[in-house]
Amino acid sequence: MSTFSRRLRTLVATGTIVTVALALAGCGARAGDGTPGAESAAPSCVDTSGDTIKLGFLNSLTGGMAISEKTVSNVLHMAADEINAGGGILGKKIKYIQEDGATDWPTFAEKAEKLLTQDCVAAIFGGWTSSSRKAVKPVVEKHNGLFFYPVQYEGLESSPNIYYTGATTNQQIIPAMDFLASKGVKRLFLAGSDYVFPRTANAIIKLYAAKLGIQIVGEEYVPLDKDDWTTQVAKIVAAKPDFIFNTINGSSNVGFIKAYYDAGLTAATTPIISVSIAEEEAPAMGHEITGQYASWNYFESLKTDTNPKFIKSWKAYPNSSGVTSDPMEAAYISLYLYKALVEAAGSFDVDAVNAAAKKNTITFAAPEGTVTLDGENHHISKPGHIGRINANNQFDIVWSSDKFIAPDPFLKGYDWFPANVRDQLVKAAG
């Protein structure tokens, strides 16, 4: 057991967080989990004098996260092409610079620095893991840049230099737990990758599980770059949970699913609910995973007025994966949200954009439905959906929230999440 894992053996006990400041301090700590430097930002080098505006796309095109992030990169290209075809942003065509984060958090920080100070981009779009976001965060805060982050995450964060278009905790994790409670689940096992998102999410899950009367019967983690889950799955078999809550990311999911089926587990006996397996990842698992569940805010099967056009455009786009998914839809939202913010501000200046976010009601008719930006915390409203994977690797929606869920990244509206616990987790997560 690693030092990191030992620190997190006891995050929650009967609803009370234990040693959490030490527990999460190491998550993604190689690159920028701390606060930004005190030095003031240098003057922006963004050039708005011509007929183009430079934007940076920062995605893992290699390494373990490439299985998921390549599609996010490609849909950003599609959105840029669409916006350019419509006249651009404030009459300027997007010129994008693509960088590879390579599933390496120091690389994300280095590439973000390059994009802002050498390429002089007006904003950066991308990232997936929370460790990649936390690597970029101090860089954009130091240089007063903008970063648009498109993936669900553990919450407990808000930055004037980041806009979050994926779900925060109360828009994905909590709906998933509500669904499990509605199914009568009493015994839950937590399986995650060993970094900040799964560790923090599972600390929150434990607190809410206590409120719902759900017993956590085990908790196991494997490093993001490791695929062998044999030992951990044996512990799942022994614990006999009603459900497994999966916070594993990237290609490590393939190893988990293999070990799961090799151990004789099935969707009928021990179903999984995931927060990172979507339409694109499902057929790449190496096993048919019909009957398993996922919690997202968008599915390709979602019936909205805007979804058919999005699906058609994506299927026709070069390098398309052929299916849509929640993270790539949130990335698509991010570029259009930026366009709306800049046009509301009448400027590419970061301070002007942030002022426009607070002053105006910024909305976008997204494939998941019309989303609204919270100009204070920089998150968007989202619906909650639970899907069950069918034989075509699509999701049949089996549960939905009754309305769009307003973002509450710090869970201030939930009485089971005490302020002292919130403060410790925020400090620990960086």
C-alpha positions in Angstrom: 0.0 0.0 0.0 1.4 3.4 -1.0 1.9 6.2 1.5 -0.8 8.1 -0.4 -3.3 5.2 0.0 -2.4 4.8 3.7 -3.3 8.5 4.3 -6.7 7.9 2.8 -7.7 4.7 4.6 -10.1 6.6 6.9 -11.6 9.6 5.2 -15.1 9.3 6.7 -16.3 7.6 9.9 -20.0 7.9 10.8 -20.3 11.0 8.8 -17.1 12.7 10.1 -14.1 13.3 7.9 -10.8 12.1 9.4 -7.2 13.2 8.5 -8.5 14.6 5.2 -5.9 17.4 4.9 -3.1 14.8 4.7 -5.2 12.4 2.7 -5.7 14.5 -0.4 -2.6 16.6 -0.3 -0.7 14.3 -2.7 -3.4 14.2 -5.4 -1.8 15.5 -8.6 0.7 17.3 -6.5 3.5 17.1 -9.1 2.1 20.0 -10.9 0.3 22.9 -9.3 -2.1 21.7 -6.7 -1.2 24.7 -4.6 -2.3 28.3 -4.8 -0.8 30.5 -7.6 2.2 32.6 -7.0 1.8 36.1 -5.5 3.4 37.8 -8.5 1.0 39.8 -10.6 0.2 38.7 -14.2 2.2 40.1 -17.0 0.3 42.2 -19.6 -1.6 40.0 -22.0 0.1 39.3 -25.3 -3.2 38.3 -27.0 -3.4 40.0 -30.4 -6.9 41.1 -31.4 -5.7 43.5 -34.2 -6.2 41.0 -37.1 -9.1 39.0 -38.4 -8.3 35.9 -36.3 -8.2 35.0 -32.6 -5.9 32.3 -31.3 -7.4 29.7 -28.9 -5.5 26.7 -27.3 -6.8 23.1 -27.2 -5.1 21.0 -24.6 -5.9 17.3 -24.5 -4.2 14.0 -23.9 -3.7 12.6 -27.3 -1.3 10.0 -26.0 -1.1 8.0 -22.8 -3.8 6.3 -20.8 -6.3 9.1 -21.1 -6.2 9.3 -24.9 -9.0 6.7 -25.1 -11.3 9.5 -23.8 -9.6 12.8 -24.6 -9.1 12.4 -28.4 -12.8 12.8 -28.9 -12.9 15.9 -26.8 -10.1 17.4 -29.0 -11.9 16.5 -32.2 -15.2 18.0 -31.1 -13.5 21.2 -30.2 -12.2 21.3 -33.8 -15.7 20.7 -35.0 -17.1 23.5 -32.9 -14.4 25.9 -34.1 -15.2 25.0 -37.7 -18.9 25.6 -37.1 -18.2 29.0 -35.4 -15.9 30.0 -38.2 -18.5 29.1 -40.8 -20.9 31.4 -38.9 -18.6 34.4 -39.0 -16.3 33.6 -36.0 -16.3 35.5 -32.7 -16.7 39.2 -32.8 -16.0 38.8 -36.6 -12.7 37.0 -36.0 -12.1 33.5 -37.1 -10.7 31.0 -34.6 -7.2 29.9 -35.2 -6.6 27.0 -32.8 -3.4 25.6 -31.5 -3.6 21.9 -30.4 -1.3 20.6 -27.7 -0.9 17.1 -26.2 -1.1 16.9 -22.4 0.1 13.3 -22.8 -1.7 12.1 -19.6 1.1 13.8 -17.6 0.2 16.6 -15.2 3.5 18.5 -15.4 3.1 18.5 -19.2 -0.4 20.0 -18.9 1.1 22.9 -16.8 4.0 23.3 -19.3 1.7 23.4 -22.3 -0.7 25.8 -20.6 2.3 28.1 -19.9 3.4 27.9 -23.5 -0.1 28.5 -24.9 -0.6 31.6 -22.8 2.9 33.2 -22.9 4.3 32.1 -26.3 1.3 31.4 -28.5 -0.7 34.2 -26.8 -4.0 32.4 -26.9 -7.1 34.2 -25.6 -8.4 31.0 -23.8 -7.5 27.3 -23.4 -10.0 24.5 -23.7 -9.5 20.9 -22.5 -8.3 18.7 -19.7 -10.1 15.6 -18.3 -8.8 14.4 -15.0 -8.9 16.7 -12.0 -5.1 16.4 -11.7 -4.8 17.9 -15.2 -7.2 20.7 -14.2 -5.3 21.4 -11.0 -2.0 21.5 -13.0 -3.4 24.2 -15.3 -5.2 26.2 -12.6 -2.3 28.0 -11.1 -0.9 28.7 -14.5 -4.1 30.5 -15.8 -4.4 32.3 -12.4 -0.9 33.5 -12.6 -1.2 34.9 -16.1 -4.9 35.9 -15.8 -5.8 33.5 -18.6 -9.0 31.5 -19.2 -9.4 27.7 -19.0 -12.6 25.9 -20.1 -12.9 22.5 -18.4 -15.4 20.1 -19.9 -15.6 17.0 -17.6 -17.5 16.1 -14.5 -15.4 16.4 -11.4 -15.5 16.3 -7.6 -16.5 20.0 -7.1 -15.2 22.0 -4.2 -13.6 24.5 -6.6 -14.3 27.8 -8.2 -11.8 30.1 -10.0 -12.2 33.4 -11.8 -10.0 31.9 -14.5 -11.8 28.6 -15.1 -15.3 27.9 -16.6 -16.6 24.4 -15.8 -19.0 22.9 -18.4 -19.0 19.4 -17.0 -21.0 18.4 -14.0 -20.1 19.2 -10.4 -20.9 16.8 -7.6 -24.5 17.8 -7.0 -25.2 17.3 -10.7 -23.8 13.7 -11.2 -22.6 12.0 -8.0 -25.6 13.0 -5.9 -28.1 12.0 -8.6 -26.3 8.6 -8.9 -26.7 8.1 -5.2 -30.4 9.1 -5.3 -30.9 6.5 -8.1 -29.2 3.8 -6.0 -31.3 4.6 -3.0 -34.4 4.4 -5.2 -33.3 0.9 -6.3 -33.1 -0.2 -2.6 -29.3 -0.5 -2.6 -28.0 -1.1 0.9 -24.4 -2.3 0.3 -22.1 -0.3 -2.0 -18.5 -0.9 -2.9 -16.3 2.0 -4.2 -13.7 1.4 -6.9 -11.6 4.3 -8.2 -8.4 5.5 -9.8 -5.9 6.8 -7.3 -6.0 10.5 -7.7 -7.9 13.6 -6.6 -11.3 13.1 -8.2 -12.1 9.5 -7.0 -10.7 10.2 -3.6 -12.7 13.4 -3.0 -15.8 12.1 -4.7 -15.8 8.9 -2.6 -15.3 11.0 0.6 -18.5 12.8 -0.4 -20.3 9.6 -1.4 -19.6 8.2 2.1 -21.2 11.2 3.8 -24.3 11.0 1.6 -24.5 7.2 1.9 -24.7 7.6 5.7 -27.6 10.0 5.2 -29.3 7.5 2.8 -28.7 4.4 5.0 -26.4 2.8 2.5 -23.4 0.9 3.9 -20.0 1.2 2.2 -18.6 -2.3 2.3 -15.3 -1.7 0.7 -13.1 0.9 -1.1 -10.2 0.2 -3.5 -8.0 2.3 -5.8 -5.5 1.5 -8.5 -3.1 4.1 -10.0 -4.4 5.8 -13.2 -1.6 4.2 -15.3 -2.2 0.6 -14.0 -4.7 -1.8 -15.4 -4.5 -4.8 -13.1 -7.5 -5.0 -10.9 -7.4 -8.7 -10.0 -6.6 -8.3 -6.3 -9.1 -5.4 -5.8 -11.9 -7.3 -7.6 -11.3 -10.3 -5.3 -12.2 -8.0 -2.4 -15.3 -6.9 -4.2 -16.4 -10.6 -4.6 -15.8 -11.2 -0.9 -17.7 -8.1 0.2 -20.9 -9.0 -1.8 -22.1 -5.5 -2.5 -25.5 -4.7 -4.1 -23.7 -2.3 -6.5 -20.3 -1.0 -7.4 -19.7 2.7 -7.7 -17.0 3.1 -10.3 -14.9 6.3 -10.3 -12.1 4.8 -12.5 -10.8 6.8 -15.4 -9.2 6.1 -18.7 -7.9 2.8 -20.0 -7.7 1.4 -16.4 -11.4 0.8 -16.9 -10.5 -2.0 -19.3 -8.5 -3.8 -16.7 -11.2 -3.4 -14.2 -13.9 -4.8 -16.4 -11.7 -7.7 -17.4 -11.1 -8.6 -13.8 -14.8 -8.1 -12.9 -15.9 -10.6 -15.5 -13.0 -13.0 -14.9 -14.2 -13.1 -11.3 -17.6 -14.2 -12.3 -19.4 -11.0 -11.6 -22.2 -9.8 -13.9 -24.7 -7.0 -14.3 -27.4 -9.2 -13.0 -25.6 -10.1 -9.8 -23.4 -7.1 -9.0 -24.1 -4.2 -11.3 -21.8 -1.2 -11.8 -22.7 2.5 -11.9 -19.9 4.5 -13.6 -19.2 8.2 -14.0 -16.5 7.9 -16.7 -17.7 5.2 -19.1 -19.8 6.7 -21.9 -20.8 5.7 -25.4 -17.3 5.8 -26.8 -15.7 3.9 -24.0 -18.4 1.2 -23.7 -17.3 -0.8 -26.8 -13.6 -0.5 -25.9 -14.0 -2.4 -22.6 -13.2 -5.7 -24.2 -16.4 -7.3 -22.8 -20.0 -6.7 -23.6 -21.2 -4.5 -20.7 -24.9 -4.6 -21.4 -26.9 -4.0 -18.2 -24.3 -1.8 -16.5 -25.2 1.8 -15.6 -23.7 5.3 -15.9 -24.5 8.7 -14.5 -24.2 11.5 -16.9 -26.0 14.8 -17.9 -26.1 13.9 -21.6 -26.6 10.7 -23.6 -26.8 10.3 -27.3 -30.2 8.7 -26.7 -31.5 11.9 -25.1 -34.6 13.4 -26.7 -34.2 17.1 -27.0 -34.8 19.5 -29.9 -31.1 20.3 -30.3 -29.6 16.8 -30.0 -30.4 15.4 -33.5 -28.5 18.1 -35.3 -25.5 17.7 -33.0 -25.5 13.9 -33.6 -25.8 14.4 -37.3 -23.0 16.9 -37.4 -20.7 14.8 -35.3 -21.2 11.6 -37.3 -20.4 13.5 -40.5 -17.3 15.2 -39.1 -13.8 13.9 -40.2 -12.2 11.8 -37.4 -15.5 11.3 -35.7 -15.8 8.5 -33.2 -19.2 7.8 -34.6 -21.0 8.3 -31.3 -21.6 11.3 -29.0 -21.0 11.3 -25.3 -21.3 13.6 -22.2 -17.7 14.9 -22.0 -17.4 15.7 -25.7 -20.8 17.4 -25.6 -19.6 19.5 -22.6 -16.5 20.4 -24.6 -18.7 21.5 -27.5 -20.7 23.6 -25.0 -17.5 25.2 -23.8 -16.5 26.8 -27.1 -20.0 28.2 -27.7 -20.2 29.4 -24.1 -16.9 31.3 -24.7 -18.3 32.8 -27.8 -21.4 34.0 -25.9 -19.3 35.5 -23.1 -17.0 37.4 -25.5 -19.9 38.7 -27.5 -21.7 39.8 -24.3 -18.5 41.5 -23.2 -17.7 43.0 -26.6 -14.1 42.1 -25.9 -11.7 39.2 -25.5 -10.2 40.7 -22.4 -10.5 38.3 -19.4 -11.7 40.8 -16.9 -14.3 42.1 -19.3 -15.5 38.5 -20.0 -15.8 37.8 -16.3 -17.7 41.0 -15.7 -20.1 40.0 -18.6 -20.6 36.6 -16.9 -21.8 38.3 -13.7 -23.8 41.1 -15.4 -25.7 39.0 -18.1 -27.7 35.8 -18.1 -25.6 33.7 -20.4 -27.3 30.7 -21.9 -26.7 28.2 -24.7 -29.1 25.8 -26.5 -26.9 22.8 -25.9 -27.7 19.2 -27.1 -28.6 18.4 -23.5 -31.0 21.3 -23.4 -30.6 25.0 -22.7 -27.9 25.5 -20.1 -27.5 28.7 -18.0 -24.2 30.0 -16.7 -23.8 30.9 -13.0 -21.7 34.0 -13.3 -20.4 33.8 -9.8 -19.1 30.2 -9.6 -18.5 29.7 -13.4 -20.5 26.4 -13.6 -23.6 25.7 -15.6 -27.0 24.2 -14.9 -27.4 20.6 -16.0 -30.0 17.8 -16.0 -29.2 14.6 -14.2 -29.7 11.2 -16.0 -28.9 7.6 -15.3 -28.5 5.3 -18.3 -28.4 1.5 -18.7 -26.1 0.2 -21.4 -27.9 -1.8 -24.1 -26.6 -4.4 -26.6 -25.8 -1.6 -29.0 -23.5 0.2 -26.5 -26.1 3.0 -26.2 -27.8 4.0 -23.0 -31.4 3.6 -22.2 -32.3 6.4 -19.8 -33.9 4.9 -16.7 -33.9 7.8 -14.3 -33.8 11.6 -14.7 -33.9 14.6 -12.5 -37.2 16.5 -12.6 -35.5 19.7 -13.7 -32.1 21.2 -14.5 -29.9 21.2 -11.4 -28.3 24.5 -10.5 -24.6 24.0 -9.8 -23.6 23.9 -6.1 -19.8 23.0 -6.3 -19.3 23.5 -2.6 -22.5 21.6 -1.6 -23.6 24.5 0.6 -27.3 23.5 0.1 -26.9 20.0 1.6 -27.3 19.6 5.4 -25.4 16.3 5.5 -22.2 18.1 4.3 -21.0 20.1 7.3 -19.0 23.3 6.8 -16.0 22.0 8.7 -15.8 19.0 6.4 -16.2 21.2 3.4 -13.4 23.4 4.5 -11.0 20.5 5.1 -11.8 18.9 1.8 -11.3 22.2 -0.1 -8.0 22.8 1.6 -6.8 19.2 1.0 -7.9 19.1 -2.6 -5.9 22.3 -3.4 
